[in-house]
Amino acid sequence: MKLLLFSAIIAGLLTAISSCKEVGPNINLHGNANSVSDTTYIESPVAAPESRNVLIEEFTGVNCPNCPAGHALEASIESSYAPGKVVGVALHPINSLGTKFPFSLQNLEDPYAGTLLSILGNPGAEPCAAIDRVLFAGQSYIPSLRDYWSSFVTQEMTSPTQVNLALSDMYNASNGVVTVVAQIHYTQNVSQPNNITIELTEDSVVTAQLDGSVIDTFYVHNNVLRSILTSTTGDNVAYNANVTLVEGRVIQLVYQDTISSQWNPQHMSVVAFVHEHANSQIVYQSRKISLVN
């Protein structure tokens, strides 16, 4: 039933855009194996801007004694706003603080996390977190130490966003394939190149964590990055020269990925965010939905 409903939604979207002024071909133009199709058109009237969701990318490690305090703070910030207003992703770089214990049930280290940390700037301590990938006044690096997270999130919540982001998915339990549809609506002109990053995260992941001087063998990790469907730095939303990021532009992107048998789909989420990709990595808007609805 869910598959039929999802197919009907996609069919409806394609039917709706066929009557608009400009329609792009429904083909893969990114060269990304996970990218299924790209479609664009201009809508009128232009959609009203939605309120901002704030992305927290938390760099952490199982051998980091102070990281559980960071996990608790992120969870507290997330719970202090309406559901979905704070989008959390826990990133475990491959380093000495990420090395699993011999008795660990899982290895959470991910090469993407280290690559992203080198791009955003490494303050040399964990936990640290990028808040909408903004370099805030007084900071030397985009990822900041946890003393600043709450105030930076509050500051970002009041910032306007240039795009609206809709996200939907369909999970096929028989083969583990997830199909993600991201639809970007530009509510004003944007001059900077934009990328979209789409990720899969998992909650309730149990594996050992150093907490102060004690190793918690059955520590519960949340927001753990499991997969990235786009390239490491995201995929360009303007996939050819004719796709200008102007007021009224709508871009629909479809991606697919296969869930590992070691992950629990019931505890997983899809995370997507649109961000600059030139002089900065500033995030315009983010969205998080449950993998299994």
N, C-alpha and C positions, 0 to 999 in steps of 0.2 A: 504493500500500500504506500509506504514512504517513497519507494522508487518511482511509482506511478505519479505521485504528487509532485516530486522533484522534477520529473520529466515534463509534467504539465506546466510547472513554473517556468522552466527554461524555454519551453515552446511558446509560452505566453510572452516572455520577454522578447524573444526573437520576432514574434508577430508584431508586438508593439513598436519596436524600433524600425520595422520595415516601412512604416508610414511616415517616418521622420525625414528631415531634409537630407541628412548625410548618414550613410551606413557603410561601415567597413566590412571587408570580407571576414567570414567566420573561420579563420585559419590561424595556425600557429606561426607567428612572426618573430618570436623571441629566440628560437633555437634552443630553448630550455626543454629538456625531455619531459618535465612535469607540466609544461604549459600546453593546454589543449586547444584553446582558441582565444582570439582577441576580436572585439567588436567595439565600434565607436559611432556616436552620432551627436548632434546638437539638439538640446531640448529647449522648448519654449512653452510656458514661462520658465525662467531659471528657478531652481529649487531654493527655498529659504535656507540660510545657513543653520546647521545644527550646532549644539553646544559641544565643546571639546571633551574628549576622553584623554586621559594622560597615561602615557606609556612609561613604566618603570622597568628598565633592563638591569637586573641585579647580578653583579659578578660575585661569585661565591665559590666555596670549595669545602669538601668534606673534611679536610685536614686543617681548616681555618677555625681556631677556637672562638673567634668573635663573630663568626658568620651566623650562628643561630640567633644572636641578638638582631642581626640584620633581617633575617627571615621574619622574626616576630614584629619588627617595625614595619616592614612592607605589608604584612598581613593586617596590622593595625590601621595603616593608612588606607588600605583597600576597603576595609570594613567601615571606615568613617564616612565614606561617600556612598551614593546609590550604587547598586550592582551594575557593573560594566563601566563605571566612570573611571576607574583605575585599572589599567591592563598590566599585569605583572608577568615577567618572564625571568626565570632563574637560569643563569648561564654559568657553566662550570668549565673554565679554561683548563687546558692541559699544563699544569705546573705543579710545584711541590705542594701547594695548598689543595690541589685537586686529586692527589694520588689516593686511590682507594686503599683500604686496609685489607690485609690478607683474608679476613673473614667477612668482608663486605659482600652483600648480596648482589650489588650492581655496581658498575662503573659509570659515573655520571659525566665524566670528562667529555668535552666536545671540541673539536678543532675550530669550529665556527666561532666559539666564544672567544678564543685567543685572537683570532683574526679580527673580530669586531673590536676587541679591547685595544689592539694596536692601531686601528683606524681612529677610534674615538679619543685615544690617549690614555695611558696607564698611570694612575696616580701612585702605583707601587704598594698598594695596601688593599686588602679585602676585609670586610665587604665594601664595595663601592657600587654606585648605580648611576646610570644615565637617565635623566628625566626628560623625556621628549627629545633627547640628544641635543639639548640646548647648552651652550657654554654660558653659564650665568656669571654675572658681575662678581669679580673677586676670586673666580676659580681659574686654575691653570689648566685643568682638564675637564672634559665633558662629564665623565663619571666622577661623582662627588662622594665624599665620605658620609656616613649615615646621619651625622648631626644636621645635615642640610636637607635631607630628603623631604621632610614634611613641609617646610617652608617653600621649597621649589615646586612641589606638587600644587600647593595652594596658589602659588603665583601663576602656574601654567593653566589652572582651571579657569581663570578669568580671561585668558588670551583667546581672541577670535581664531577661527579656523577657516582656511580657504577652500576646503573640500568637505563634502559629505561622503561617508563610506558605509556601504551596505554589504553585509557578508552573510552567505548561506552555504550549507554543505549537505551532502548526502553520503552516508557511510554504508557500504555493502559488506555485511558481516560474513558473507559466504566466501569472499576472496580478499577481504581486508582493504579494499580500495576505497579511498575517500575522494570525493569530487568537491572542490571548493569554487564558489562563484563570488568574485569581488566586483562590486560596481561602484565606481568613483564618479561623483557629481561635482564639478567645479562651480562654485558659487561666485567666483571672481577670477579675473585674469591672473595668471601666475607666470613670472618671467624665468624662474629657475627650473632646471631640469628636475623631474620628479621620478622617483622609483617607488615600487611597491614591494614590500617584504611580506611573505606569508609563511607562517610557522605552525608547527604542532607542538603542544605542551602537554604534560601529564602531571596530575596531582596524586597525592597519597602513595608516593614512591618510597618504599621502605629500604633503607640501607644505612650503614654506620656513618655517624657524624661526630667529630670532635666538638664538644660543647664545654668551653672553658678548659679544665684539666681532665674532664671525664669523656670517655667514648661512649656515646649512646648507640648501642648495636642496632636498635630498632627505631631509629629516628625517621620521622615522616617528612619527606620533602615534597613541596608543592611548586607548581609553575615550571617544572623542569623541561627545558628545551629538549625535544625528541627528534625533530626533523625540520628542515627548512626547504620549502617547495620551490622558492625562487633561488636565484644566485645569492652568494654570501652578502653582497651589498644591495640586493634587491634587483628587480627587473625594471627597465625603463618603461613607463606607462605610455610615453609618446613613441610607439614602436616604429613609426616612419615619419617622414618630413611633413606629411599632410595632417598629422595629429597635433594640433596646436592646443595649448593649455589655456583656453579662453573661457570666459563666463558662459555657462550653459553646456560646456563639453561634458559628455558622459562616456566613460570607458568601462567596458565590461570584460573581465579576464576570468578564464576558467582554467583551473589547475587540478591535477590528480597526483596522488601519492598512495603508497601501500603501507599499511600499518604493520609493524613488527609483531610477531606472535608473542614477544616478551612484554608488550605494552598492553595496558587495560583500556580499551576504547571507552568504557563507561566513565573513566576518570580523565579523559583527554579533552582538549579544547583546540580550536583553530584561532590563531592570532594573525591579524593583518594590520599593516600600517603604511600610510603614504608619507614619503619624506623627500626632502631635497637630496640631490646627489651631484654636487659640484663644489661650491665653496663651503658648503656646510652639509650636515646630515639632519637638520631640524625636521622633526616629525610634525606633519600637519594634522593628521587624525589617525586614531587607532580604534580597533574593534576586536572583541573576543566573544566567541560563541562556543557552546558545548559541541563536541564532535557528534555525540549521540543525543538527539533531542527527545 
